[in-house]
Amino acid sequence: MATDSDVMTYILEQLQGAGKVTARRMFGEYAVYCEGRVVGLICDNQLFLKPAPGAHALLGPVAMAPPYPGAKPHLLIDDGLEDRALMAQVVAAIARDLPEPGPKAPRRPRRA
């Protein structure tokens, strides 16, 4: 089931205190970025965050589930989403824990 754009918009609003938070549509679902790093996914109208050490320290025990079949388990955020301040801290902590994004390869010219 694809994620509704209204749900994606609501989740992004809840995460805005973390810095520059954006989402990019991918296969009917969304990747969530904070400061250019992928911090989580929105799949089936649910928020899944990467299980970084900073997130575990702030959230404590939280349910883990794969966002899609075959994926590694992520932190499944249900009740905590309403706490904007906490979610902003968690997303910012995940972004700090992740490595800098690598440089993008230059685009190859199209063949004629």
Backbone as a chain_set.jsonl record, in Angstrom:
{"seq": "MATDSDVMTYILEQLQGAGKVTARRMFGEYAVYCEGRVVGLICDNQLFLKPAPGAHALLGPVAMAPPYPGAKPHLLIDDGLEDRALMAQVVAAIARDLPEPGPKAPRRPRRA", "coords": {"N": [[0.849, -1.18, 0.0], [0.664, 2.146, -0.897], [2.029, 5.139, 0.514], [0.081, 7.833, 1.731], [0.112, 11.191, 0.536], [-0.697, 13.169, 2.312], [-0.173, 12.059, 4.826], [2.598, 11.864, 4.702], [3.245, 14.597, 4.566], [2.311, 15.461, 7.102], [4.042, 13.977, 8.791], [6.537, 15.08, 8.072], [6.129, 17.695, 8.971], [6.096, 17.247, 11.715], [8.755, 16.687, 12.175], [10.244, 18.945, 11.699], [11.853, 20.545, 13.448], [14.377, 19.473, 13.49], [16.19, 20.38, 11.672], [17.045, 20.87, 8.238], [14.676, 19.108, 6.865], [13.508, 16.826, 4.559], [11.589, 15.021, 2.073], [11.633, 12.371, -0.291], [10.03, 10.95, -2.987], [9.775, 7.508, -3.55], [9.131, 4.722, -5.291], [6.362, 4.736, -4.589], [6.501, 5.135, -1.912], [8.311, 6.966, 0.665], [11.54, 8.412, 1.133], [13.16, 9.777, 3.92], [14.977, 12.642, 4.54], [17.533, 14.296, 6.399], [19.361, 17.09, 6.574], [20.599, 16.276, 4.198], [21.138, 13.588, 4.566], [19.927, 10.25, 4.532], [17.6, 9.462, 6.849], [15.476, 7.908, 7.465], [12.45, 6.122, 6.533], [9.22, 6.446, 5.062], [6.738, 4.3, 4.997], [3.858, 2.541, 4.021], [2.21, 4.378, 5.366], [3.553, 4.755, 7.789], [6.208, 5.71, 10.015], [9.555, 4.897, 9.775], [12.624, 4.809, 11.292], [16.191, 4.993, 10.969], [18.193, 2.742, 12.852], [20.13, 4.192, 14.67], [22.762, 4.825, 17.109], [22.335, 7.235, 18.586], [19.579, 7.62, 18.382], [18.548, 5.396, 19.749], [19.471, 6.012, 22.319], [17.939, 8.24, 22.985], [15.282, 7.376, 22.67], [15.016, 4.954, 24.008], [13.801, 1.624, 24.683], [12.218, 0.519, 21.764], [9.858, -0.495, 19.296], [10.943, -2.611, 16.652], [10.958, -3.01, 13.161], [10.841, -4.223, 9.779], [10.744, -1.885, 7.106], [9.842, -2.622, 4.603], [9.344, -5.693, 2.784], [12.129, -7.803, 3.145], [13.875, -5.846, 3.976], [16.24, -4.436, 6.35], [15.612, -4.347, 9.899], [14.089, -1.413, 11.203], [13.585, 1.424, 13.389], [10.363, 1.603, 14.51], [8.155, 4.131, 14.58], [5.512, 5.083, 16.46], [3.646, 6.068, 18.715], [5.309, 8.151, 19.657], [5.461, 10.105, 17.725], [3.845, 12.344, 18.006], [5.171, 13.988, 19.773], [6.833, 16.606, 19.065], [9.259, 17.917, 19.76], [10.863, 15.853, 20.828], [10.974, 14.109, 18.602], [12.33, 15.746, 16.782], [14.818, 15.928, 18.046], [15.597, 13.243, 17.972], [15.743, 12.676, 15.186], [17.702, 14.532, 14.422], [19.836, 13.504, 15.902], [20.178, 11.014, 14.659], [20.983, 11.875, 12.113], [23.425, 13.058, 12.775], [24.849, 10.803, 13.559], [25.202, 9.384, 11.217], [27.318, 8.838, 8.324], [28.869, 11.373, 6.243], [27.225, 12.203, 3.178], [28.313, 10.696, 0.166], [30.18, 11.998, -2.681], [28.356, 12.859, -5.606], [28.281, 11.055, -8.626], [29.355, 12.298, -11.778], [26.996, 13.114, -14.307], [26.556, 11.093, -17.145], [26.775, 11.893, -20.567], [23.941, 11.626, -22.737], [23.402, 9.159, -25.246], [23.232, 9.725, -28.733]], "CA": [[0.0, 0.0, 0.0], [1.461, 3.363, -0.995], [1.811, 6.144, 1.556], [-0.67, 9.025, 1.331], [0.925, 12.406, 0.615], [-1.089, 13.903, 3.52], [0.558, 11.451, 5.942], [3.986, 12.284, 4.529], [3.315, 16.01, 4.94], [2.171, 15.525, 8.55], [5.268, 13.478, 9.417], [7.586, 16.086, 7.87], [5.848, 18.814, 9.882], [6.47, 16.832, 13.067], [10.203, 16.554, 12.254], [10.887, 20.162, 11.22], [12.825, 21.124, 14.366], [15.652, 18.761, 13.394], [17.016, 21.006, 10.646], [16.432, 20.778, 6.915], [14.086, 17.779, 6.701], [12.768, 16.709, 3.308], [11.241, 13.652, 1.678], [11.698, 12.121, -1.723], [9.174, 9.823, -3.344], [10.47, 6.356, -4.123], [8.296, 3.524, -5.451], [5.104, 4.889, -3.873], [6.812, 5.428, -0.523], [9.168, 8.144, 0.766], [12.77, 8.429, 1.918], [13.214, 11.003, 4.715], [16.329, 13.173, 4.621], [17.832, 15.394, 7.311], [20.656, 17.661, 6.205], [21.161, 15.527, 3.095], [21.358, 12.176, 4.911], [18.694, 9.474, 4.676], [17.44, 9.093, 8.258], [14.377, 6.97, 7.624], [11.52, 5.872, 5.441], [7.783, 6.441, 5.35], [6.177, 3.189, 4.232], [2.53, 2.133, 4.493], [1.733, 5.422, 6.284], [4.247, 4.632, 9.062], [7.559, 6.236, 10.018], [10.619, 3.983, 10.164], [13.883, 5.536, 11.385], [17.389, 4.156, 11.041], [18.509, 2.431, 14.245], [21.424, 4.763, 15.047], [22.941, 4.87, 18.565], [21.716, 8.429, 19.167], [18.132, 7.412, 18.455], [18.304, 4.444, 20.842], [19.716, 6.703, 23.584], [16.823, 9.157, 23.254], [13.982, 6.703, 22.673], [14.956, 3.762, 24.846], [13.284, 0.483, 23.925], [11.176, 0.854, 20.798], [9.601, -1.605, 18.373], [11.72, -2.646, 15.422], [10.262, -3.73, 12.095], [11.339, -3.844, 8.455], [9.801, -1.003, 6.412], [9.315, -3.345, 3.444], [9.862, -7.064, 2.811], [13.532, -7.966, 2.82], [14.68, -4.75, 4.533], [16.719, -4.581, 7.721], [14.69, -3.696, 10.84], [14.22, -0.001, 11.543], [12.773, 1.845, 14.536], [8.991, 1.909, 14.112], [7.688, 5.229, 15.422], [4.052, 5.178, 16.512], [3.139, 7.033, 19.688], [6.221, 9.273, 19.864], [5.406, 11.073, 16.632], [3.167, 13.562, 18.432], [6.119, 14.8, 20.542], [7.67, 17.245, 18.053], [10.596, 18.203, 20.283], [11.584, 14.583, 20.901], [11.229, 13.617, 17.245], [13.373, 16.589, 16.206], [16.074, 15.51, 18.665], [15.926, 11.895, 17.481], [16.148, 12.767, 13.777], [18.99, 15.232, 14.395], [20.836, 12.564, 16.413], [20.435, 10.023, 13.608], [21.756, 12.548, 11.068], [24.801, 13.212, 13.282], [25.483, 9.482, 13.626], [25.433, 8.846, 9.872], [28.441, 9.46, 7.61], [28.556, 12.373, 5.216], [26.909, 11.586, 1.893], [29.426, 10.715, -0.787], [29.967, 12.868, -3.849], [27.58, 12.267, -6.69], [29.019, 10.842, -9.862], [28.863, 13.197, -12.837], [26.093, 12.498, -15.271], [27.118, 10.789, -18.452], [25.912, 12.413, -21.641], [23.096, 10.651, -23.43], [23.79, 8.83, -26.62], [22.331, 10.282, -29.752]], "C": [[0.888, 1.234, 0.0], [1.072, 4.349, 0.102], [1.065, 7.331, 0.979], [0.214, 10.258, 1.47], [0.564, 13.235, 1.842], [-0.349, 13.367, 4.747], [2.017, 11.874, 5.884], [4.158, 13.741, 4.963], [3.229, 16.176, 6.451], [3.461, 15.087, 9.25], [6.392, 14.499, 9.254], [7.376, 17.296, 8.771], [6.292, 18.481, 11.303], [7.993, 16.81, 13.251], [10.953, 17.852, 11.97], [11.925, 20.767, 12.159], [14.21, 20.511, 14.27], [16.63, 19.444, 12.447], [16.29, 20.933, 9.321], [15.971, 19.346, 6.689], [13.235, 17.785, 5.437], [12.426, 15.245, 3.061], [11.301, 13.56, 0.164], [10.914, 10.854, -2.029], [9.988, 8.733, -4.02], [9.534, 5.163, -4.131], [7.007, 3.59, -4.644], [5.28, 5.183, -2.395], [7.764, 6.626, -0.503], [10.422, 7.847, 1.579], [12.794, 9.775, 2.639], [14.677, 11.399, 4.88], [16.407, 14.255, 5.693], [19.241, 15.848, 6.982], [21.369, 16.804, 5.154], [21.426, 14.054, 3.36], [20.013, 11.47, 5.037], [18.616, 8.991, 6.12], [16.32, 8.09, 8.464], [13.531, 6.858, 6.377], [10.093, 6.035, 5.947], [7.192, 5.4, 4.418], [4.846, 2.781, 4.845], [2.0, 3.076, 5.571], [2.344, 5.312, 7.687], [5.662, 5.173, 8.91], [8.53, 5.195, 10.564], [11.921, 4.778, 10.161], [15.047, 4.564, 11.474], [17.769, 3.939, 12.503], [19.912, 2.892, 14.645], [21.539, 4.835, 16.57], [22.277, 6.071, 19.233], [20.214, 8.296, 19.32], [17.789, 6.475, 19.599], [18.476, 5.123, 22.197], [18.546, 7.608, 23.964], [15.488, 8.435, 23.428], [13.886, 5.55, 23.668], [14.432, 2.602, 24.03], [12.116, 0.901, 23.015], [11.041, -0.336, 19.837], [10.46, -1.46, 17.12], [10.939, -3.476, 14.399], [10.881, -3.333, 10.76], [10.309, -2.96, 7.751], [9.167, -1.647, 5.181], [9.933, -4.74, 3.466], [11.32, -7.13, 2.357], [14.441, -6.882, 3.376], [15.168, -5.097, 5.935], [15.728, -3.887, 8.654], [15.079, -2.245, 11.12], [13.391, 0.268, 12.806], [11.395, 2.231, 14.018], [8.441, 2.937, 15.081], [6.164, 5.312, 15.33], [3.629, 6.324, 17.417], [4.012, 8.279, 19.811], [6.134, 10.353, 18.82], [4.741, 12.383, 17.037], [4.083, 14.5, 19.213], [7.139, 15.392, 19.579], [9.103, 17.457, 18.53], [11.439, 16.927, 20.338], [11.927, 14.07, 19.51], [12.32, 14.436, 16.554], [14.74, 16.191, 16.757], [16.531, 14.164, 18.108], [16.437, 11.961, 16.045], [17.491, 13.482, 13.652], [20.11, 14.311, 14.881], [21.179, 11.51, 15.368], [21.305, 10.649, 12.522], [23.211, 12.738, 11.509], [25.551, 11.886, 13.284], [25.841, 8.913, 12.254], [26.605, 9.541, 9.198], [27.948, 10.504, 6.609], [28.184, 11.665, 3.926], [28.097, 11.719, 0.945], [29.139, 11.641, -1.951], [29.186, 12.126, -4.93], [28.459, 12.136, -7.932], [28.475, 11.794, -10.932], [27.982, 12.424, -13.803], [26.798, 12.254, -16.594], [26.188, 11.359, -19.521], [25.131, 11.298, -22.304], [23.632, 10.394, -24.821], [22.757, 9.362, -27.596], [21.614, 9.212, -30.51]], "O": [[1.785, 1.342, 0.836], [-0.073, 4.379, 0.553], [1.368, 7.789, -0.123], [0.985, 10.359, 2.423], [1.422, 13.942, 2.371], [0.057, 14.143, 5.612], [2.607, 12.209, 6.911], [5.12, 14.072, 5.656], [3.992, 16.951, 7.028], [3.919, 15.744, 10.185], [7.127, 14.756, 10.207], [8.343, 17.863, 9.281], [6.808, 19.345, 12.013], [8.47, 16.906, 14.382], [12.184, 17.861, 11.997], [12.823, 21.461, 11.68], [15.136, 20.996, 14.919], [17.81, 19.094, 12.439], [15.059, 20.932, 9.279], [16.775, 18.472, 6.362], [12.359, 18.633, 5.264], [12.913, 14.351, 3.754], [11.055, 14.528, -0.554], [11.118, 9.816, -1.399], [10.776, 8.99, -4.93], [9.182, 4.648, -3.07], [6.6, 2.583, -4.065], [4.302, 5.453, -1.698], [8.002, 7.239, -1.544], [10.377, 7.129, 2.578], [12.482, 10.804, 2.038], [15.507, 10.595, 5.305], [15.469, 15.032, 5.875], [20.197, 15.081, 7.097], [22.586, 16.626, 5.209], [21.891, 13.341, 2.471], [19.066, 12.031, 5.588], [19.455, 8.208, 6.566], [16.223, 7.481, 9.53], [13.844, 7.413, 5.324], [9.803, 5.789, 7.118], [7.148, 5.59, 3.202], [4.729, 2.688, 6.067], [1.415, 2.636, 6.561], [1.723, 5.728, 8.665], [6.249, 5.11, 7.83], [8.352, 4.68, 11.667], [12.287, 5.36, 9.14], [14.908, 3.453, 11.988], [17.674, 4.866, 13.307], [20.781, 2.067, 14.927], [20.52, 4.9, 17.257], [21.718, 5.945, 20.323], [19.637, 8.804, 20.282], [16.841, 6.727, 20.344], [17.718, 4.847, 23.127], [18.206, 7.723, 25.142], [14.66, 8.843, 24.243], [12.792, 5.21, 24.12], [14.593, 2.585, 22.81], [11.164, 1.548, 23.453], [11.996, -1.079, 19.607], [10.673, -0.363, 16.604], [10.345, -4.501, 14.731], [11.392, -2.222, 10.623], [9.115, -3.258, 7.797], [8.076, -1.257, 4.766], [10.959, -4.941, 4.117], [11.688, -6.582, 1.318], [15.662, -6.987, 3.261], [14.587, -5.939, 6.619], [15.067, -2.933, 8.243], [16.257, -1.914, 11.253], [12.596, -0.572, 13.227], [11.284, 3.11, 13.163], [8.278, 2.654, 16.268], [5.605, 5.575, 14.265], [3.295, 7.413, 16.948], [3.487, 9.367, 20.049], [6.691, 11.433, 19.015], [5.046, 13.429, 16.464], [3.798, 15.694, 19.305], [8.172, 14.783, 19.301], [10.051, 17.206, 17.786], [12.602, 16.932, 19.935], [13.056, 13.642, 19.268], [13.142, 13.883, 15.822], [15.715, 16.125, 16.008], [17.71, 13.974, 17.81], [17.464, 11.36, 15.727], [18.333, 13.073, 12.852], [21.212, 14.334, 14.333], [22.346, 11.151, 15.21], [22.26, 10.027, 12.059], [24.127, 12.593, 10.698], [26.757, 11.852, 13.037], [26.705, 8.042, 12.155], [26.863, 10.714, 9.469], [26.788, 10.512, 6.196], [28.765, 10.628, 3.605], [28.79, 12.736, 0.935], [27.993, 12.026, -2.183], [29.349, 10.922, -5.127], [29.273, 13.01, -8.232], [27.274, 12.061, -10.98], [28.202, 11.243, -14.073], [27.538, 13.102, -17.091], [24.966, 11.31, -19.386], [25.605, 10.167, -22.415], [24.218, 11.259, -25.472], [21.564, 9.431, -27.298], [20.82, 9.514, -31.401]]}, "num_chains": 1, "name": "protein.A"}
